[in-house]
Amino acid sequence: MIYTIVGIDAGINTGYAILDLSGNLVSSGTLKEASDEKIVSVISQFGIPIIVASDTHPPSHFVKKVAARLNVKLFYPSQSLSKIEKREIGKKLANLEDPHVRDSYAGAVKAYRKYQNRLRQIDHMAIDEGKKDLLKKMIIAGERISEQVLLTP
């Protein structure tokens, strides 16, 4: 299983976008009248979420509820993303025509970008690939990284 960053755009149609820790889109879609339980079930099929992101400030109650249910960090921008910014973020991916998917993707990308430099530094470390994902997870989750993590096989 991979660790993921999940963007959610709540509404009658709830959009979701799931990124891996390299910023690649793993999955996206919409669910009609989704409960927090349903969205958690869907996103958990693609990996282990370590952050839930919103494109709005403040995030919706639904997004907060999903993050709490998963017991993960919640990311939201200092101010809501504009439609122009969301289109700009999503323009390279043709399958982001649905505004709910585009908005959830934009939130996830903003969360990824917050940690991007540190995650790339880990990619360049001379350690086992499995440990790299664990270190990335720990950084995003705000966990303390000990030498023990790096030294254990």
Secondary structure, 3 states (H helix, E strand, C coil): CCEEEEEEECCCEEEEEEECCCCCEEEEEEEECCCHHHHHHHHHCCCEEEEEECCCCCCCHHHHHHHHHHCCEEECCCCCCCHHHHHHHHCCCCCCCCHHHHHHHHHHHHHHHHHHHHHHHHHCCCCCHHHHHHHHHHHHHCCCCCHHHHHCC
